[in-house]
Amino acid sequence: MHEAPGLVAVLAYDGLCTFEFGIAVEIFGLPRPEFDFAWYRHCIVAVDNGPMRALGGIQVTADAGLEALNTARTIIVPGWRSRDEPPPPALL
């Protein structure tokens, strides 16, 4: 019997990179009934307060705030706004 792989937290932020975000959600967020073992649980975690817009104008709504990172086994950072803008201290 396989141990459940745990929670995957996918970060969402204003200016989100849609390609990288979409890959993470596609892999970890879709149900996998074809598997005979437990699949990941996942949640989308808000880095920013308020509406978060992804590239192309898509608006993203998060399932949880940064507190969810405390229970996540895996944290995915799908790109970042800019190399010149450091992430907030709560992520470091």
N, CA, C and O atoms as a GROMACS GRO file, in nm:
protein
  368
    1MET      N    1   0.085  -0.118   0.000
    1MET     CA    2   0.000   0.000   0.000
    1MET      C    3   0.088   0.124   0.000
    1MET      O    4   0.186   0.130   0.074
    2HIS      N    5   0.054   0.221  -0.083
    2HIS     CA    6   0.130   0.345  -0.093
    2HIS      C    7   0.081   0.446   0.008
    2HIS      O    8  -0.039   0.458   0.033
    3GLU      N    9   0.175   0.519   0.066
    3GLU     CA   10   0.141   0.631   0.154
    3GLU      C   11   0.092   0.746   0.067
    3GLU      O   12   0.146   0.770  -0.041
    4ALA      N   13  -0.010   0.817   0.114
    4ALA     CA   14  -0.058   0.934   0.039
    4ALA      C   15   0.055   1.035   0.028
    4ALA      O   16   0.124   1.062   0.127
    5PRO      N   17   0.076   1.093  -0.091
    5PRO     CA   18   0.190   1.182  -0.111
    5PRO      C   19   0.176   1.319  -0.047
    5PRO      O   20   0.272   1.396  -0.047
    6GLY      N   21   0.060   1.353   0.007
    6GLY     CA   22   0.047   1.478   0.080
    6GLY      C   23  -0.005   1.593  -0.004
    6GLY      O   24  -0.051   1.577  -0.116
    7LEU      N   25   0.004   1.711   0.057
    7LEU     CA   26  -0.051   1.832  -0.002
    7LEU      C   27   0.052   1.904  -0.088
    7LEU      O   28   0.166   1.924  -0.047
    8VAL      N   29   0.011   1.941  -0.209
    8VAL     CA   30   0.092   2.024  -0.297
    8VAL      C   31   0.029   2.163  -0.298
    8VAL      O   32  -0.088   2.179  -0.332
    9ALA      N   33   0.107   2.263  -0.260
    9ALA     CA   34   0.061   2.402  -0.261
    9ALA      C   35   0.120   2.471  -0.383
    9ALA      O   36   0.242   2.472  -0.403
   10VAL      N   37   0.033   2.528  -0.466
   10VAL     CA   38   0.076   2.600  -0.586
   10VAL      C   39   0.052   2.748  -0.560
   10VAL      O   40  -0.062   2.790  -0.536
   11LEU      N   41   0.158   2.827  -0.565
   11LEU     CA   42   0.145   2.970  -0.537
   11LEU      C   43   0.076   3.043  -0.651
   11LEU      O   44   0.097   3.013  -0.768
   12ALA      N   45  -0.008   3.141  -0.613
   12ALA     CA   46  -0.071   3.232  -0.708
   12ALA      C   47  -0.040   3.374  -0.662
   12ALA      O   48  -0.044   3.403  -0.543
   13TYR      N   49  -0.010   3.460  -0.756
   13TYR     CA   50   0.029   3.597  -0.724
   13TYR      C   51  -0.013   3.687  -0.840
   13TYR      O   52  -0.037   3.638  -0.951
   14ASP      N   53  -0.022   3.816  -0.815
   14ASP     CA   54  -0.058   3.909  -0.921
   14ASP      C   55   0.054   3.911  -1.025
   14ASP      O   56   0.171   3.930  -0.990
   15GLY      N   57   0.019   3.892  -1.150
   15GLY     CA   58   0.118   3.882  -1.257
   15GLY      C   59   0.161   3.738  -1.281
   15GLY      O   60   0.266   3.713  -1.339
   16LEU      N   61   0.080   3.643  -1.235
   16LEU     CA   62   0.109   3.500  -1.241
   16LEU      C   63   0.149   3.454  -1.381
   16LEU      O   64   0.090   3.496  -1.480
   17CYS      N   65   0.249   3.367  -1.388
   17CYS     CA   66   0.292   3.304  -1.514
   17CYS      C   67   0.195   3.189  -1.544
   17CYS      O   68   0.199   3.086  -1.478
   18THR      N   69   0.109   3.207  -1.642
   18THR     CA   70   0.001   3.112  -1.666
   18THR      C   71   0.048   2.975  -1.715
   18THR      O   72  -0.012   2.873  -1.679
   19PHE      N   73   0.152   2.970  -1.794
   19PHE     CA   74   0.198   2.841  -1.846
   19PHE      C   75   0.246   2.751  -1.732
   19PHE      O   76   0.201   2.637  -1.720
   20GLU      N   77   0.336   2.802  -1.649
   20GLU     CA   78   0.391   2.724  -1.539
   20GLU      C   79   0.282   2.687  -1.438
   20GLU      O   80   0.280   2.575  -1.388
   21PHE      N   81   0.194   2.781  -1.410
   21PHE     CA   82   0.083   2.757  -1.317
   21PHE      C   83  -0.009   2.647  -1.372
   21PHE      O   84  -0.047   2.556  -1.299
   22GLY      N   85  -0.042   2.656  -1.499
   22GLY     CA   86  -0.130   2.558  -1.562
   22GLY      C   87  -0.073   2.417  -1.558
   22GLY      O   88  -0.147   2.321  -1.537
   23ILE      N   89   0.055   2.404  -1.578
   23ILE     CA   90   0.118   2.272  -1.572
   23ILE      C   91   0.103   2.212  -1.433
   23ILE      O   92   0.066   2.096  -1.419
   24ALA      N   93   0.132   2.292  -1.330
   24ALA     CA   94   0.124   2.243  -1.193
   24ALA      C   95  -0.019   2.200  -1.158
   24ALA      O   96  -0.040   2.095  -1.097
   25VAL      N   97  -0.117   2.280  -1.197
   25VAL     CA   98  -0.257   2.247  -1.168
   25VAL      C   99  -0.300   2.124  -1.248
   25VAL      O  100  -0.373   2.039  -1.195
   26GLU      N  101  -0.258   2.114  -1.370
   26GLU     CA  102  -0.293   1.998  -1.454
   26GLU      C  103  -0.237   1.868  -1.394
   26GLU      O  104  -0.307   1.766  -1.391
   27ILE      N  105  -0.115   1.872  -1.347
   27ILE     CA  106  -0.052   1.750  -1.294
   27ILE      C  107  -0.108   1.713  -1.157
   27ILE      O  108  -0.143   1.597  -1.135
   28PHE      N  109  -0.118   1.809  -1.067
   28PHE     CA  110  -0.152   1.777  -0.928
   28PHE      C  111  -0.298   1.802  -0.892
   28PHE      O  112  -0.346   1.749  -0.792
   29GLY      N  113  -0.370   1.881  -0.971
   29GLY     CA  114  -0.505   1.919  -0.935
   29GLY      C  115  -0.615   1.832  -0.992
   29GLY      O  116  -0.727   1.833  -0.940
   30LEU      N  117  -0.586   1.759  -1.097
   30LEU     CA  118  -0.690   1.675  -1.158
   30LEU      C  119  -0.703   1.543  -1.082
   30LEU      O  120  -0.603   1.486  -1.039
   31PRO      N  121  -0.826   1.495  -1.063
   31PRO     CA  122  -0.844   1.363  -1.002
   31PRO      C  123  -0.780   1.256  -1.091
   31PRO      O  124  -0.779   1.269  -1.213
   32ARG      N  125  -0.728   1.155  -1.030
   32ARG     CA  126  -0.663   1.046  -1.104
   32ARG      C  127  -0.727   0.912  -1.068
   32ARG      O  128  -0.663   0.829  -1.004
   33PRO      N  129  -0.852   0.890  -1.108
   33PRO     CA  130  -0.920   0.765  -1.071
   33PRO      C  131  -0.857   0.642  -1.134
   33PRO      O  132  -0.880   0.530  -1.089
   34GLU      N  133  -0.778   0.662  -1.237
   34GLU     CA  134  -0.714   0.546  -1.302
   34GLU      C  135  -0.600   0.487  -1.220
   34GLU      O  136  -0.555   0.376  -1.248
   35PHE      N  137  -0.555   0.561  -1.119
   35PHE     CA  138  -0.447   0.510  -1.033
   35PHE      C  139  -0.508   0.427  -0.921
   35PHE      O  140  -0.616   0.458  -0.870
   36ASP      N  141  -0.439   0.320  -0.884
   36ASP     CA  142  -0.487   0.238  -0.773
   36ASP      C  143  -0.416   0.274  -0.642
   36ASP      O  144  -0.401   0.190  -0.554
   37PHE      N  145  -0.374   0.398  -0.632
   37PHE     CA  146  -0.310   0.448  -0.510
   37PHE      C  147  -0.353   0.593  -0.489
   37PHE      O  148  -0.403   0.658  -0.581
   38ALA      N  149  -0.332   0.642  -0.369
   38ALA     CA  150  -0.372   0.779  -0.336
   38ALA      C  151  -0.290   0.879  -0.417
   38ALA      O  152  -0.169   0.865  -0.431
   39TRP      N  153  -0.359   0.981  -0.470
   39TRP     CA  154  -0.293   1.088  -0.545
   39TRP      C  155  -0.282   1.210  -0.455
   39TRP      O  156  -0.336   1.213  -0.345
   40TYR      N  157  -0.211   1.307  -0.503
   40TYR     CA  158  -0.188   1.430  -0.427
   40TYR      C  159  -0.318   1.505  -0.398
   40TYR      O  160  -0.413   1.502  -0.475
   41ARG      N  161  -0.318   1.572  -0.283
   41ARG     CA  162  -0.416   1.677  -0.259
   41ARG      C  163  -0.347   1.805  -0.303
   41ARG      O  164  -0.224   1.813  -0.297
   42HIS      N  165  -0.421   1.904  -0.346
   42HIS     CA  166  -0.356   2.028  -0.388
   42HIS      C  167  -0.441   2.147  -0.346
   42HIS      O  168  -0.562   2.136  -0.327
   43CYS      N  169  -0.376   2.260  -0.333
   43CYS     CA  170  -0.448   2.385  -0.311
   43CYS      C  171  -0.370   2.498  -0.378
   43CYS      O  172  -0.248   2.491  -0.394
   44ILE      N  173  -0.444   2.600  -0.415
   44ILE     CA  174  -0.384   2.721  -0.471
   44ILE      C  175  -0.372   2.820  -0.358
   44ILE      O  176  -0.470   2.851  -0.290
   45VAL      N  177  -0.252   2.871  -0.337
   45VAL     CA  178  -0.220   2.957  -0.223
   45VAL      C  179  -0.196   3.100  -0.270
   45VAL      O  180  -0.115   3.124  -0.360
   46ALA      N  181  -0.267   3.195  -0.209
   46ALA     CA  182  -0.253   3.337  -0.245
   46ALA      C  183  -0.129   3.397  -0.181
   46ALA      O  184  -0.111   3.390  -0.060
   47VAL      N  185  -0.045   3.456  -0.263
   47VAL     CA  186   0.070   3.533  -0.214
   47VAL      C  187   0.026   3.676  -0.187
   47VAL      O  188   0.071   3.738  -0.090
   48ASP      N  189  -0.061   3.729  -0.273
   48ASP     CA  190  -0.106   3.868  -0.264
   48ASP      C  191  -0.250   3.875  -0.215
   48ASP      O  192  -0.328   3.782  -0.234
   49ASN      N  193  -0.284   3.987  -0.151
   49ASN     CA  194  -0.423   4.013  -0.113
   49ASN      C  195  -0.496   4.071  -0.233
   49ASN      O  196  -0.437   4.135  -0.319
   50GLY      N  197  -0.625   4.047  -0.236
   50GLY     CA  198  -0.706   4.105  -0.343
   50GLY      C  199  -0.701   4.024  -0.469
   50GLY      O  200  -0.646   3.914  -0.471
   51PRO      N  201  -0.759   4.077  -0.575
   51PRO     CA  202  -0.763   4.002  -0.701
   51PRO      C  203  -0.622   3.981  -0.757
   51PRO      O  204  -0.538   4.071  -0.754
   52MET      N  205  -0.600   3.862  -0.806
   52MET     CA  206  -0.471   3.830  -0.868
   52MET      C  207  -0.497   3.804  -1.015
   52MET      O  208  -0.579   3.720  -1.051
   53ARG      N  209  -0.428   3.877  -1.099
   53ARG     CA  210  -0.445   3.862  -1.243
   53ARG      C  211  -0.322   3.793  -1.301
   53ARG      O  212  -0.208   3.830  -1.274
   54ALA      N  213  -0.350   3.693  -1.380
   54ALA     CA  214  -0.242   3.622  -1.449
   54ALA      C  215  -0.213   3.693  -1.580
   54ALA      O  216  -0.290   3.778  -1.624
   55LEU      N  217  -0.103   3.657  -1.642
   55LEU     CA  218  -0.072   3.711  -1.774
   55LEU      C  219  -0.187   3.682  -1.868
   55LEU      O  220  -0.243   3.572  -1.866
   56GLY      N  221  -0.222   3.777  -1.949
   56GLY     CA  222  -0.334   3.761  -2.041
   56GLY      C  223  -0.466   3.807  -1.981
   56GLY      O  224  -0.569   3.799  -2.048
   57GLY      N  225  -0.466   3.855  -1.857
   57GLY     CA  226  -0.587   3.908  -1.795
   57GLY      C  227  -0.673   3.809  -1.721
   57GLY      O  228  -0.780   3.846  -1.672
   58ILE      N  229  -0.631   3.685  -1.711
   58ILE     CA  230  -0.708   3.584  -1.638
   58ILE      C  231  -0.703   3.617  -1.490
   58ILE      O  232  -0.596   3.647  -1.436
   59GLN      N  233  -0.818   3.611  -1.422
   59GLN     CA  234  -0.820   3.634  -1.278
   59GLN      C  235  -0.814   3.500  -1.206
   59GLN      O  236  -0.884   3.406  -1.245
   60VAL      N  237  -0.733   3.492  -1.103
   60VAL     CA  238  -0.712   3.368  -1.028
   60VAL      C  239  -0.764   3.386  -0.886
   60VAL      O  240  -0.738   3.488  -0.822
   61THR      N  241  -0.837   3.287  -0.838
   61THR     CA  242  -0.886   3.286  -0.700
   61THR      C  243  -0.816   3.173  -0.626
   61THR      O  244  -0.808   3.061  -0.676
   62ALA      N  245  -0.767   3.203  -0.508
   62ALA     CA  246  -0.692   3.104  -0.430
   62ALA      C  247  -0.785   3.028  -0.335
   62ALA      O  248  -0.891   3.077  -0.296
   63ASP      N  249  -0.742   2.907  -0.298
   63ASP     CA  250  -0.812   2.825  -0.200
   63ASP      C  251  -0.772   2.860  -0.058
   63ASP      O  252  -0.849   2.840   0.036
   64ALA      N  253  -0.650   2.912  -0.041
   64ALA     CA  254  -0.595   2.932   0.093
   64ALA      C  255  -0.495   3.046   0.092
   64ALA      O  256  -0.452   3.094  -0.013
   65GLY      N  257  -0.458   3.089   0.211
   65GLY     CA  258  -0.353   3.189   0.228
   65GLY      C  259  -0.220   3.122   0.256
   65GLY      O  260  -0.208   2.999   0.250
   66LEU      N  261  -0.121   3.203   0.286
   66LEU     CA  262   0.015   3.152   0.307
   66LEU      C  263   0.026   3.051   0.421
   66LEU      O  264   0.120   2.972   0.425
   67GLU      N  265  -0.069   3.052   0.514
   67GLU     CA  266  -0.065   2.956   0.625
   67GLU      C  267  -0.070   2.811   0.575
   67GLU      O  268  -0.023   2.721   0.645
   68ALA      N  269  -0.126   2.788   0.458
   68ALA     CA  270  -0.132   2.652   0.402
   68ALA      C  271   0.006   2.596   0.371
   68ALA      O  272   0.022   2.475   0.362
   69LEU      N  273   0.104   2.682   0.356
   69LEU     CA  274   0.240   2.635   0.327
   69LEU      C  275   0.297   2.555   0.444
   69LEU      O  276   0.386   2.472   0.424
   70ASN      N  277   0.246   2.579   0.565
   70ASN     CA  278   0.295   2.507   0.682
   70ASN      C  279   0.262   2.359   0.678
   70ASN      O  280   0.333   2.278   0.740
   71THR      N  281   0.157   2.320   0.608
   71THR     CA  282   0.118   2.179   0.603
   71THR      C  283   0.146   2.115   0.467
   71THR      O  284   0.122   1.995   0.449
   72ALA      N  285   0.198   2.192   0.374
   72ALA     CA  286   0.226   2.137   0.241
   72ALA      C  287   0.353   2.053   0.244
   72ALA      O  288   0.452   2.089   0.308
   73ARG      N  289   0.348   1.942   0.176
   73ARG     CA  290   0.468   1.860   0.160
   73ARG      C  291   0.552   1.910   0.043
   73ARG      O  292   0.675   1.898   0.044
   74THR      N  293   0.485   1.967  -0.057
   74THR     CA  294   0.552   2.022  -0.175
   74THR      C  295   0.495   2.160  -0.203
   74THR      O  296   0.373   2.180  -0.200
   75ILE      N  297   0.584   2.257  -0.231
   75ILE     CA  298   0.542   2.393  -0.266
   75ILE      C  299   0.594   2.423  -0.406
   75ILE      O  300   0.714   2.410  -0.432
   76ILE      N  301   0.504   2.463  -0.494
   76ILE     CA  302   0.542   2.495  -0.631
   76ILE      C  303   0.532   2.645  -0.651
   76ILE      O  304   0.429   2.706  -0.625
   77VAL      N  305   0.641   2.704  -0.699
   77VAL     CA  306   0.646   2.847  -0.732
   77VAL      C  307   0.647   2.855  -0.884
   77VAL      O  308   0.752   2.837  -0.946
   78PRO      N  309   0.531   2.883  -0.946
   78PRO     CA  310   0.525   2.884  -1.092
   78PRO      C  311   0.577   3.015  -1.151
   78PRO      O  312   0.500   3.103  -1.188
   79GLY      N  313   0.706   3.026  -1.159
   79GLY     CA  314   0.768   3.149  -1.209
   79GLY      C  315   0.758   3.260  -1.106
   79GLY      O  316   0.719   3.236  -0.991
   80TRP      N  317   0.793   3.380  -1.145
   80TRP     CA  318   0.779   3.496  -1.058
   80TRP      C  319   0.764   3.620  -1.144
   80TRP      O  320   0.796   3.618  -1.263
   81ARG      N  321   0.715   3.726  -1.085
   81ARG     CA  322   0.685   3.850  -1.158
   81ARG      C  323   0.805   3.904  -1.233
   81ARG      O  324   0.795   3.941  -1.350
   82SER      N  325   0.919   3.909  -1.165
   82SER     CA  326   1.037   3.971  -1.225
   82SER      C  327   1.160   3.928  -1.148
   82SER      O  328   1.154   3.907  -1.026
   83ARG      N  329   1.271   3.915  -1.216
   83ARG     CA  330   1.397   3.887  -1.146
   83ARG      C  331   1.437   4.002  -1.056
   83ARG      O  332   1.511   3.983  -0.959
   84ASP      N  333   1.388   4.122  -1.087
   84ASP     CA  334   1.422   4.241  -1.009
   84ASP      C  335   1.333   4.261  -0.887
   84ASP      O  336   1.360   4.348  -0.805
   85GLU      N  337   1.228   4.182  -0.874
   85GLU     CA  338   1.137   4.195  -0.760
   85GLU      C  339   1.149   4.070  -0.672
   85GLU      O  340   1.106   3.962  -0.712
   86PRO      N  341   1.205   4.085  -0.553
   86PRO     CA  342   1.218   3.968  -0.466
   86PRO      C  343   1.082   3.924  -0.413
   86PRO      O  344   0.990   4.005  -0.402
   87PRO      N  345   1.068   3.797  -0.381
   87PRO     CA  346   0.943   3.750  -0.321
   87PRO      C  347   0.927   3.810  -0.182
   87PRO      O  348   1.026   3.852  -0.121
   88PRO      N  349   0.805   3.814  -0.130
   88PRO     CA  350   0.784   3.868   0.004
   88PRO      C  351   0.854   3.782   0.109
   88PRO      O  352   0.873   3.662   0.089
   89PRO      N  353   0.894   3.843   0.221
   89PRO     CA  354   0.966   3.770   0.326
   89PRO      C  355   0.892   3.645   0.375
   89PRO      O  356   0.957   3.548   0.416
   90ALA      N  357   0.760   3.645   0.373
   90ALA     CA  358   0.684   3.528   0.420
   90ALA      C  359   0.713   3.403   0.337
   90ALA      O  360   0.690   3.292   0.385
   91LEU      N  361   0.763   3.419   0.216
   91LEU     CA  362   0.794   3.303   0.132
   91LEU      C  363   0.937   3.253   0.150
   91LEU      O  364   0.970   3.143   0.106
   92LEU      N  365   1.019   3.332   0.213
   92LEU     CA  366   1.161   3.295   0.222
   92LEU      C  367   1.195   3.215   0.343
   92LEU      O  368   1.310   3.178   0.362
   0.00000   0.00000   0.00000
